[in-house]
Amino acid sequence: MLQLQHWNPTSLSATLFLAGAYAFLCSNWSESKHRAWIITSLAAGTAFMSSLPFLCDLALARGNVSALVPDAEGWRHPHAIRSCAIFQGYLVADLVVGAVHYRDQLNILTGWVHHVLYICLMQYILFSKPEWACIFGCVLVMELPTFILGLARLYPVTRNDRVFSASFLVTRILFHVYVISAYALRREWVVLGLFCCAFPLHAMWFIRQLTLTALAAKKPSLPVNVAVQSSAQAYSAEDDAAARALQSPPPELAVSEESSRTSTGPTTPNDDRPDPINFVAPDKEARKRNMQLDLHLLRHALSSEQSLRIRAVLAAASRGRYAALAARARGLYRDAQIYAPALRENVRSRVWGAQQQETALRREILVN
């Protein structure tokens, strides 16, 4: 096992800094799937910025990778060493903090295997092949899509799939292919082998991104007025079903009412007793107000459920641009689906219970 003195001091400092930054910022996000991108976003942004001097050298050399060599008395080689050390510190911090706080977000291949292999590669570059530091410092530009993705995960309002896909295509596919071809022409087989080993993972990520984009493009999207109209029509039918349910008593209540009607016997037109249909109970107005309140609550529940459904439809029609809003709307709609039927059943039982009590009160007054 490597001892502490075998680690670059900059790498240790980066690990401690990123862990402290996570402890300071993690309270801003409640879910682990968001907190998992704090360290990654900070490190990816730093890596991209540190790669810009080497990209300028490569551009001034008209794409000749021979420009990515250590300079004798310049600042670029020490800067490349620091960049590699900071990247190694990020990998260590992400594994250590992730193992404690967001273990469920660390994938075996893209998390543990990827990070451990790159930690070993950085250790090899820092202590055995420092002349490769400028090469790796230049290809840190491939962290640009990681920074864009992390920013979108932390702040969903900044999400733009086209920008992410374009940056991924330019940096991790086209630039990666260019670097592979350049070192293949120079016959530097070890460096070529390292880039060839990393390329399949980038290609897999890009194919997955294209697949998700294609699925989102095929998803039918309704205009706003059509979505609202179709949702309103669907719920108007549901409102009618609820109204019919309120107009017909539950089976057990219907049976009890029929049996009680049979036991009391039919009324005749010559009966001196008042007509029970036209008889007004003393507290009928109070019961009527309660029933109206129950029906108002029922209509309010249906309106809330309908509005939540429309919100979910409109949010889904935005093709994921407002993913957080769509997820929240779907969650609220699921809650409405759970509670609205129970509320309808409760109101239905209370309405017919009040009617039964009113019927019993009428009969009691008529008998007396």
Long-range contacts (C-beta under 8 A, 24 or more apart in sequence): 2-123, 6-123, 6-127, 7-123, 8-81, 8-85, 8-88, 8-126, 9-85, 10-81, 10-82, 10-85, 10-86, 10-89, 11-85, 11-86, 11-88, 11-89, 11-92, 11-122, 11-126, 12-89, 13-89, 14-43, 14-85, 14-86, 14-88, 14-89, 14-90, 14-93, 15-89, 15-90, 15-92, 15-93, 15-96, 16-93, 17-89, 18-42, 18-43, 18-89, 18-90, 18-93, 18-94, 18-97, 19-93, 19-96, 19-97, 22-93, 22-97, 22-101, 26-101, 29-154, 32-101, 32-102, 32-104, 32-105, 33-102, 33-105, 33-153, 34-153, 34-154, 35-101, 35-102, 36-98, 36-102, 36-105, 36-106, 37-149, 37-150, 37-153, 37-154, 38-154, 39-90, 39-93, 39-94, 39-97, 39-98, 40-90, 40-94, 40-146, 40-150, 41-146, 41-147, 41-150, 41-151, 41-153, 41-154, 42-90, 43-86, 43-87, 43-90, 43-93, 43-94, 43-143, 44-143, 44-144, 44-146, 44-147, 44-150, 45-143, 45-147, 46-86, 47-83, 47-86, 47-87, 47-90, 47-140, 47-143, 48-140, 48-141, 48-143, 48-144, 48-147, 50-79, 50-82, 50-83, 50-86, 50-137, 50-140, 51-83, 51-137, 51-138, 51-139, 51-140, 51-141, 51-143, 52-141, 53-79, 53-137, 54-80, 54-134, 54-137, 54-138, 55-138, 55-141, 57-138, 58-138, 63-178, 63-182, 65-135, 65-179, 65-182, 65-183, 65-186, 66-186, 68-134, 68-135, 68-137, 68-138, 69-131, 69-134, 70-130, 70-131, 70-133, 70-134, 76-134, 76-137, 77-130, 77-133, 77-134, 79-137, 80-133, 80-134, 80-136, 80-137, 81-126, 81-130, 81-133, 83-133, 83-136, 83-137, 83-140, 84-122, 84-125, 84-126, 84-133, 84-136, 84-137, 85-122, 85-126, 87-118, 87-122, 87-136, 87-140, 88-118, 88-119, 88-122, 88-123, 88-126, 91-115, 91-118, 91-119, 91-122, 92-119, 109-201, 110-201, 114-201, 121-194, 132-191, 135-191, 139-175, 139-176, 139-179, 139-195, 141-171, 141-175, 142-171, 142-172, 142-175, 142-176, 142-202, 144-171, 145-171, 145-172, 156-322, 156-323, 156-324, 159-320, 159-321, 159-323, 161-209, 161-213, 161-216, 161-320, 164-209, 165-209, 165-210, 165-213, 168-202, 168-205, 168-206, 168-209, 169-206, 172-202, 172-205, 172-206, 173-202, 173-203, 173-206, 176-202, 216-319, 216-320, 217-319, 219-319, 221-317, 221-319, 222-313, 222-317, 224-314, 224-317, 227-310, 227-313, 227-314, 227-317, 228-310, 228-313, 228-314, 230-313, 231-306, 231-309, 231-310, 231-313, 232-306, 232-310, 234-309, 235-302, 235-305, 235-306, 235-309, 238-302, 239-302, 242-298, 242-302, 242-344, 245-344, 245-348, 246-295, 246-298, 246-347, 246-348, 246-351, 249-352, 249-355, 250-348, 250-349, 250-352, 253-352, 253-356, 256-356, 257-356, 257-359, 260-359, 260-363, 264-363, 273-366, 274-366, 276-362, 276-363, 276-366, 279-362, 279-365, 279-366, 281-358, 281-361, 281-362, 281-365, 284-358, 287-354, 287-357, 287-358, 290-354, 291-351, 291-354, 294-347, 294-350, 294-351, 295-347, 295-351, 297-343, 297-347, 298-343, 298-344, 298-347, 301-336, 301-339, 301-340, 301-343, 301-344, 302-340, 304-336, 304-340, 305-333, 305-336, 305-337, 305-340, 308-332, 308-333, 308-336, 309-333, 309-336
